[in-house]
Amino acid sequence: MEQDDNLKSYREKKRKANKKNIDLSYAVVGFIVVALILLDYIILSDTGSFSWADFVQDTVGNLMGVLAAFLIFDIIHDKLSKDSYADEVSEQILETLLEQKGIDALDENLKRKFVTASIQSLDSDQEAAAEISAELEKYLCEEADRARVLRHLAQYSERQKYEFVRSNVDSITDDADAAMMIHNFLRNYLSSDNDCRIRTSFEYKFELRDRLPASFYELKHKEDYFFVEETLTYDVKYLTEKMNNLNSNTVSIGFAYDNKNLDKFLRDSQVNQAGDPLCNCIFRESLDIDPEDMQFFADLSPEELKEKLRLIFKPHLTIDGFAGELTGAHAYPYGIVAEFKVGHDTTAMSHTVDMIFDMPKRWHGILEVALVEPTKKPRITLSYSGDTMDIEMYSFLDRGDDTSYENTHIDDIGIYRIILNNTWVYPVSGVVFTIDKKQKNIHGSHVS
């Protein structure tokens, strides 16, 4: 509003300055004419050759010559060229307004007049044009009213704004239970001190193979596992400093031994469980391995465990383009925590996070993508060998067709692709994949 007032004041001052310059130019021309006449009179009077009759005769003769030029070049030329000149000027003005966004410099009233005049000039039916213009004018005025309402609301206190929203929800929703449901949903996100993280983009890729690579040779139950390579990229924004889990250059990711512990930590991720290291991780995944292989990792020293993770899991972490260095690893009864040193800006309230790692997973288990924070545009892809693996998907992202089995599964190339463009999903949402070996019949062909 203040910016609009300043713009109008500037344009008014400019118009007054232009008018003043025009008046000044006329005064200067008049002064020069009078000065020349006086000079002519003084010089000719001194020589005794000045005569008012001669002066009038010469002036009239000169005016006749000027009049002929005026008739030929001004009136006739102007008559022949003014239409095309006006069209050219109109085209230039229109190009400036539309292509160079000059229309943004106009005030609201001029913008509405411009739109209305355009409609009336395009529609041959003047009655229809008038009706359309009237409705459009009404709409534009209502939008202007809406802007004024929003400006007034900006002056309200947080409590007044919340009461305004609450009263509007009650007026729109007739059912009291439905209104209460909406109030409870909004309550966590409308407070000024909203302790929340939101992900403004999210892309998760799984690549599955039916056997482990050679780097997993030390595991005792290699035949019980399939191989998973995971790539996760997301943009995160912190609404309060309290929720910033990247405010240190030491960053951890965790691998829980079973889904029970993973689910607990995912749901309680906003609460530090008595300083539990797994709760301080920015990412957690279910490792799901045999107890003997859990013990294998537990028996390693921290330095040995770090080297085994580097060799087997191959973890990579990047934050805002800064590559992390694996500096430590610790085994706990519930899982493994890997620590990275990253050179990102710890004071920033938004980040881009990218991570890649390998891991073993037990056959007949699940892969779970759980979104415990509001997330926009989730994209989830899983690729696998259709000849040896049998995959089922269960989505609880939303109720739309975009996440249905039929619309996400491409069977002949062994891939699931879930893409939700410009869609927000809310906690707790996600996708579950069940992974089994494809069974063979007695003739050697595969059956599900």
C-alpha positions as CSV (number, residue, x, y, z in Angstrom):
1,M,0.0,0.0,0.0
2,E,2.8,2.4,0.9
3,Q,4.6,1.5,-2.2
4,D,1.5,2.3,-4.4
5,D,1.1,5.7,-2.6
6,N,4.8,6.5,-3.3
7,L,4.4,5.6,-7.0
8,K,1.3,7.8,-7.4
9,S,3.0,10.7,-5.6
10,Y,6.1,10.3,-7.9
11,R,3.9,10.3,-11.1
12,E,2.0,13.4,-9.9
13,K,5.2,15.3,-9.3
14,K,6.5,14.3,-12.7
15,R,3.3,15.5,-14.4
16,K,3.6,18.9,-12.7
17,A,7.2,19.2,-13.6
18,N,6.4,18.5,-17.3
19,K,3.7,21.1,-17.3
20,K,6.0,23.6,-15.8
21,N,8.6,22.9,-18.4
22,I,6.1,23.4,-21.2
23,D,4.9,26.7,-19.8
24,L,8.5,27.8,-19.4
25,S,9.3,27.0,-23.1
26,Y,6.4,29.2,-24.3
27,A,7.6,32.1,-22.1
28,V,11.1,31.7,-23.5
29,V,9.9,31.8,-27.1
30,G,7.7,34.8,-26.4
31,F,10.6,36.6,-24.8
32,I,12.9,35.9,-27.8
33,V,10.3,37.3,-30.2
34,V,9.8,40.5,-28.3
35,A,13.5,40.9,-27.8
36,L,14.1,40.5,-31.6
37,I,11.4,43.1,-32.4
38,L,12.9,45.6,-30.0
39,L,16.4,45.0,-31.3
40,D,15.2,45.5,-34.9
41,Y,13.4,48.7,-33.9
42,I,16.5,50.1,-32.1
43,I,18.9,49.3,-34.9
44,L,16.7,50.6,-37.8
45,S,15.7,53.7,-35.8
46,D,19.3,54.8,-35.4
47,T,19.8,54.6,-39.1
48,G,16.6,56.4,-39.8
49,S,15.3,53.6,-42.1
50,F,12.7,52.2,-39.8
51,S,9.1,52.5,-40.9
52,W,6.1,50.9,-39.3
53,A,4.4,50.5,-42.7
54,D,7.4,48.6,-44.0
55,F,7.6,46.5,-40.8
56,V,3.9,45.5,-41.2
57,Q,4.3,44.8,-44.9
58,D,7.4,42.6,-44.4
59,T,5.8,40.8,-41.5
60,V,2.7,40.0,-43.5
61,G,4.8,38.8,-46.5
62,N,6.8,36.5,-44.2
63,L,3.6,35.1,-42.7
64,M,2.3,34.3,-46.1
65,G,5.4,32.3,-46.9
66,V,5.2,30.5,-43.6
67,L,1.5,29.9,-44.1
68,A,2.1,28.2,-47.5
69,A,4.7,25.9,-45.9
70,F,2.3,25.2,-43.0
71,L,-0.5,24.3,-45.4
72,I,1.7,21.9,-47.5
73,F,3.8,20.2,-44.8
74,D,1.7,20.5,-41.6
75,I,-2.0,20.3,-42.5
76,I,-1.7,18.1,-45.7
77,H,1.1,15.9,-44.4
78,D,-0.5,15.5,-41.0
79,K,-3.8,14.6,-42.6
80,L,-2.2,11.8,-44.7
81,S,0.0,10.4,-41.9
82,K,-1.7,10.9,-38.6
83,D,-3.7,7.7,-38.8
84,S,-0.7,5.4,-39.5
85,Y,1.3,7.4,-36.9
86,A,-1.3,6.9,-34.3
87,D,-1.5,3.2,-35.1
88,E,2.3,2.9,-34.7
89,V,2.3,4.8,-31.4
90,S,-0.5,2.6,-30.1
91,E,1.4,-0.5,-31.1
92,Q,4.5,0.7,-29.3
93,I,2.5,1.6,-26.2
94,L,0.8,-1.8,-26.2
95,E,4.1,-3.6,-26.6
96,T,5.6,-1.6,-23.7
97,L,2.6,-2.4,-21.5
98,L,2.4,-6.1,-22.3
99,E,5.9,-7.3,-23.1
100,Q,7.9,-5.1,-20.9
101,K,5.4,-5.2,-18.0
102,G,4.8,-1.5,-18.1
103,I,1.2,-2.2,-17.1
104,D,2.6,-2.8,-13.5
105,A,3.3,0.9,-13.3
106,L,-0.4,1.8,-13.7
107,D,-2.7,2.2,-10.7
108,E,-5.6,-0.2,-10.1
109,N,-8.2,2.1,-11.7
110,L,-6.2,2.5,-14.9
111,K,-5.6,-1.3,-15.1
112,R,-9.3,-2.0,-14.8
113,K,-10.1,0.6,-17.5
114,F,-7.5,-0.9,-19.7
115,V,-9.0,-4.4,-19.4
116,T,-12.5,-3.1,-19.8
117,A,-11.7,-1.1,-22.9
118,S,-9.9,-4.1,-24.4
119,I,-12.9,-6.3,-24.0
120,Q,-15.3,-3.7,-25.5
121,S,-13.0,-3.2,-28.5
122,L,-12.8,-6.9,-29.2
123,D,-16.5,-7.8,-28.8
124,S,-18.7,-6.8,-31.7
125,D,-21.8,-7.2,-29.6
126,Q,-21.7,-4.1,-27.4
127,E,-24.4,-5.4,-25.1
128,A,-22.5,-8.6,-24.4
129,A,-19.3,-6.6,-24.0
130,A,-20.9,-4.3,-21.5
131,E,-22.3,-7.3,-19.5
132,I,-18.9,-9.0,-19.5
133,S,-17.1,-5.8,-18.5
134,A,-19.6,-5.2,-15.7
135,E,-19.0,-8.7,-14.3
136,L,-15.2,-8.3,-14.6
137,E,-15.3,-5.0,-13.0
138,K,-17.2,-6.5,-10.1
139,Y,-14.7,-9.3,-9.8
140,L,-11.7,-6.9,-9.9
141,C,-13.3,-4.7,-7.3
142,E,-13.9,-7.7,-5.1
143,E,-10.2,-8.7,-5.4
144,A,-9.3,-5.2,-4.4
145,D,-11.6,-5.5,-1.4
146,R,-9.8,-8.8,-0.6
147,A,-6.5,-7.1,-0.6
148,R,-7.7,-4.5,1.8
149,V,-9.1,-7.2,4.1
150,L,-5.7,-8.9,4.1
151,R,-3.9,-5.6,4.9
152,H,-6.3,-5.2,7.9
153,L,-5.7,-8.7,9.0
154,A,-1.9,-8.1,9.0
155,Q,-2.5,-5.7,11.9
156,Y,-4.3,-8.3,14.1
157,S,-2.6,-10.1,16.9
158,E,-1.9,-13.9,16.6
159,R,-4.9,-14.7,18.8
160,Q,-7.2,-12.5,16.7
161,K,-5.9,-14.1,13.5
162,Y,-6.6,-17.6,14.9
163,E,-10.1,-16.6,16.1
164,F,-10.7,-15.2,12.6
165,V,-9.8,-18.5,11.0
166,R,-11.7,-20.4,13.6
167,S,-14.9,-18.4,13.0
168,N,-14.6,-18.8,9.3
169,V,-14.2,-22.6,9.5
170,D,-17.3,-22.7,11.7
171,S,-19.2,-20.6,9.2
172,I,-18.2,-22.8,6.3
173,T,-18.6,-26.2,8.0
174,D,-22.0,-27.0,9.3
175,D,-21.1,-30.1,11.2
176,A,-19.6,-29.5,14.6
177,D,-17.4,-32.6,14.6
178,A,-16.1,-31.8,11.1
179,A,-15.2,-28.3,12.3
180,M,-13.4,-29.7,15.3
181,M,-11.5,-32.1,13.1
182,I,-10.3,-29.2,10.9
183,H,-9.4,-27.1,13.9
184,N,-7.3,-29.9,15.4
185,F,-5.6,-30.3,12.0
186,L,-4.7,-26.6,11.7
187,R,-3.7,-26.1,15.3
188,N,-0.2,-27.5,14.8
189,Y,0.6,-25.3,11.8
190,L,-1.0,-21.9,12.6
191,S,1.0,-21.0,15.7
192,S,3.7,-18.4,15.3
193,D,6.2,-20.6,17.2
194,N,5.4,-23.6,15.0
195,D,7.9,-26.3,16.0
196,C,8.0,-28.0,12.7
197,R,10.2,-28.9,9.7
198,I,8.8,-29.0,6.2
199,R,10.3,-30.6,3.2
200,T,9.6,-28.6,0.0
201,S,10.8,-31.4,-2.3
202,F,11.5,-35.1,-1.7
203,E,12.9,-37.8,-4.1
204,Y,13.7,-41.3,-2.9
205,K,15.1,-44.0,-5.2
206,F,15.6,-47.7,-4.4
207,E,17.5,-50.2,-6.6
208,L,17.1,-53.8,-5.6
209,R,19.1,-56.9,-6.6
210,D,18.6,-60.5,-5.6
211,R,22.1,-61.1,-4.3
212,L,24.7,-59.2,-2.3
213,P,27.9,-58.0,-3.9
214,A,31.3,-59.3,-2.8
215,S,31.8,-56.5,-0.3
216,F,29.3,-58.2,2.1
217,Y,31.3,-61.5,2.3
218,E,31.9,-61.3,6.1
219,L,28.1,-61.5,6.9
220,K,27.2,-65.0,8.2
221,H,23.8,-65.2,6.5
222,K,24.4,-63.7,3.1
223,E,21.9,-66.1,1.4
224,D,19.1,-64.6,3.5
225,Y,19.5,-61.1,2.2
226,F,18.9,-59.1,-1.0
227,F,20.8,-55.9,-1.8
228,V,19.4,-52.4,-1.6
229,E,21.0,-49.2,-2.9
230,E,19.2,-46.1,-1.7
231,T,19.4,-42.5,-2.9
232,L,17.6,-39.7,-1.1
233,T,17.5,-36.0,-2.0
234,Y,15.3,-33.5,-0.3
235,D,15.0,-29.7,0.5
236,V,14.1,-29.0,4.1
237,K,13.0,-25.7,5.7
238,Y,12.9,-25.1,9.5
239,L,10.1,-23.0,10.9
240,T,11.8,-22.5,14.2
241,E,15.5,-22.7,15.3
242,K,14.5,-25.4,17.8
243,M,13.7,-27.8,14.9
244,N,17.0,-27.2,13.1
245,N,18.7,-30.6,13.2
246,L,21.5,-29.4,10.9
247,N,22.8,-26.6,13.3
248,S,26.0,-28.6,13.8
249,N,28.8,-29.6,11.3
250,T,28.6,-33.1,12.9
251,V,25.7,-34.9,11.3
252,S,24.4,-38.5,12.0
253,I,22.4,-41.1,10.1
254,G,21.1,-44.2,11.8
255,F,20.3,-47.8,10.9
256,A,17.8,-49.5,13.2
257,Y,18.0,-53.3,13.6
258,D,14.2,-53.8,13.2
259,N,11.1,-52.0,12.1
260,K,9.7,-51.8,15.7
261,N,12.5,-49.6,16.9
262,L,12.5,-47.6,13.6
263,D,8.8,-46.8,13.8
264,K,9.2,-45.6,17.4
265,F,12.1,-43.3,16.5
266,L,10.3,-42.0,13.4
267,R,7.2,-41.1,15.3
268,D,9.1,-39.6,18.2
269,S,11.7,-37.9,16.1
270,Q,10.8,-34.4,17.4
271,V,11.5,-35.4,21.0
272,N,15.0,-36.1,22.1
273,Q,14.7,-39.4,23.9
274,A,17.1,-38.7,26.8
275,G,19.9,-37.8,24.4
276,D,19.6,-41.1,22.6
277,P,22.0,-41.0,19.6
278,L,19.5,-42.5,17.1
279,C,17.0,-39.7,17.9
280,N,19.6,-37.1,16.9
281,C,20.0,-38.6,13.4
282,I,18.7,-36.6,10.4
283,F,17.7,-39.9,8.7
284,R,17.0,-43.4,9.9
285,E,16.6,-46.7,8.0
286,S,15.7,-50.2,9.1
287,L,18.7,-52.5,8.7
288,D,16.7,-55.8,9.3
289,I,19.5,-58.4,9.6
290,D,20.0,-61.6,11.4
291,P,21.0,-61.5,15.2
292,E,24.4,-63.1,14.4
293,D,25.2,-60.4,11.9
294,M,24.0,-57.8,14.4
295,Q,26.5,-59.3,16.8
296,F,29.2,-59.1,14.1
297,F,28.9,-55.3,14.0
298,A,28.5,-55.0,17.8
299,D,31.9,-56.8,18.3
300,L,33.8,-54.3,16.2
301,S,35.7,-51.4,17.7
302,P,34.4,-47.9,16.6
303,E,37.3,-47.6,14.2
304,E,36.8,-51.0,12.7
305,L,33.0,-50.4,12.5
306,K,33.7,-47.1,10.6
307,E,35.9,-48.9,8.1
308,K,33.3,-51.7,7.6
309,L,30.6,-49.2,7.0
310,R,32.8,-47.4,4.5
311,L,33.5,-50.8,2.7
312,I,30.0,-52.4,2.9
313,F,27.5,-49.6,3.1
314,K,29.5,-47.0,1.1
315,P,27.6,-44.0,2.7
316,H,27.8,-40.6,1.1
317,L,26.2,-37.4,2.5
318,T,26.1,-34.0,0.9
319,I,24.5,-30.8,2.4
320,D,24.1,-27.7,0.2
321,G,26.9,-29.0,-2.1
322,F,29.3,-29.7,0.8
323,A,30.5,-33.4,0.8
324,G,30.5,-35.0,4.2
325,E,33.4,-37.1,5.6
326,L,32.6,-40.3,7.6
327,T,34.3,-39.6,10.9
328,G,32.8,-42.2,13.3
329,A,30.5,-45.1,13.7
330,H,28.9,-46.7,16.9
331,A,27.0,-49.9,17.4
332,Y,24.1,-49.8,20.0
333,P,21.6,-52.5,21.0
334,Y,19.0,-51.0,18.6
335,G,21.2,-50.2,15.6
336,I,24.2,-48.4,14.2
337,V,24.8,-44.7,14.0
338,A,27.2,-43.2,11.5
339,E,28.7,-39.7,12.0
340,F,29.8,-37.3,9.3
341,K,31.7,-34.0,9.3
342,V,30.1,-31.5,6.9
343,G,31.1,-27.9,6.1
344,H,27.6,-26.5,5.5
345,D,26.3,-23.2,7.0
346,T,24.9,-24.2,10.4
347,T,23.0,-21.0,10.8
348,A,20.9,-21.4,7.7
349,M,17.2,-22.3,8.1
350,S,16.9,-24.3,4.9
351,H,19.1,-26.9,3.3
352,T,19.4,-29.3,0.4
353,V,20.4,-32.8,1.6
354,D,21.6,-35.7,-0.6
355,M,22.6,-39.1,0.6
356,I,23.5,-42.5,-1.0
357,F,24.2,-45.8,0.7
358,D,24.1,-49.6,0.2
359,M,22.6,-52.1,2.7
360,P,21.5,-55.7,3.1
361,K,17.8,-56.6,3.8
362,R,16.2,-59.8,4.8
363,W,14.0,-61.6,2.3
364,H,10.3,-61.6,3.1
365,G,10.8,-58.2,4.8
366,I,9.6,-54.7,3.9
367,L,10.9,-51.4,2.7
368,E,9.2,-48.5,4.3
369,V,9.1,-44.8,3.2
370,A,7.6,-42.9,6.2
371,L,7.1,-39.2,5.9
372,V,6.9,-37.8,9.4
373,E,7.1,-34.1,8.3
374,P,4.9,-32.2,5.9
375,T,6.3,-32.9,2.5
376,K,5.7,-31.4,-0.9
377,K,6.1,-33.1,-4.3
378,P,7.2,-36.6,-3.0
379,R,8.7,-38.8,-5.7
380,I,9.5,-42.4,-4.9
381,T,11.0,-44.9,-7.3
382,L,11.8,-48.6,-6.8
383,S,13.4,-50.7,-9.5
384,Y,14.0,-54.5,-9.2
385,S,14.6,-57.7,-11.1
386,G,11.2,-59.0,-12.1
387,D,12.6,-62.4,-12.9
388,T,13.7,-63.2,-9.4
389,M,11.8,-60.8,-7.1
390,D,8.2,-60.4,-6.2
391,I,7.2,-56.9,-5.0
392,E,4.0,-55.6,-3.6
393,M,3.3,-52.0,-2.8
394,Y,0.9,-50.5,-0.2
395,S,0.6,-46.7,-0.3
396,F,-0.8,-44.5,2.4
397,L,0.3,-41.2,0.9
398,D,-3.2,-40.1,-0.2
399,R,-6.4,-41.4,-1.7
400,G,-5.7,-40.2,-5.2
401,D,-5.2,-42.4,-8.3
402,D,-1.6,-41.1,-8.6
403,T,-0.5,-43.5,-5.9
404,S,-2.6,-46.5,-6.9
405,Y,-0.9,-49.9,-7.7
406,E,-2.1,-49.8,-11.3
407,N,-0.8,-46.3,-12.0
408,T,2.6,-46.7,-10.4
409,H,3.7,-50.2,-11.3
410,I,5.3,-51.1,-14.6
411,D,5.6,-54.8,-14.4
412,D,7.5,-55.7,-17.6
413,I,10.5,-53.5,-16.6
414,G,10.2,-54.1,-12.8
415,I,9.7,-50.6,-11.5
416,Y,7.4,-48.6,-9.2
417,R,7.2,-44.8,-9.8
418,I,5.1,-42.5,-7.5
419,I,5.1,-38.8,-8.5
420,L,2.9,-36.3,-6.7
421,N,3.5,-32.9,-8.4
422,N,2.6,-29.8,-6.4
423,T,1.0,-31.9,-3.7
424,W,1.6,-31.8,0.1
425,V,1.3,-34.9,2.2
426,Y,1.2,-34.8,6.0
427,P,2.4,-37.0,8.8
428,V,2.4,-39.9,9.0
429,S,2.3,-40.9,5.3
430,G,4.3,-43.1,3.2
431,V,4.7,-46.3,1.1
432,V,5.4,-49.9,2.1
433,F,7.0,-52.4,-0.2
434,T,7.0,-56.1,0.6
435,I,9.9,-58.1,-1.0
436,D,9.9,-61.9,-1.6
437,K,11.7,-64.3,-3.8
438,K,9.8,-65.3,-6.9
439,Q,9.1,-69.1,-6.5
440,K,9.8,-71.6,-9.3
441,N,7.5,-74.4,-10.2
442,I,8.7,-78.0,-10.9
443,H,9.3,-77.2,-14.6
444,G,11.6,-74.3,-13.7
445,S,9.3,-71.4,-14.7
446,H,8.6,-68.7,-12.2
447,V,5.2,-68.3,-10.5
448,S,4.1,-65.6,-8.0
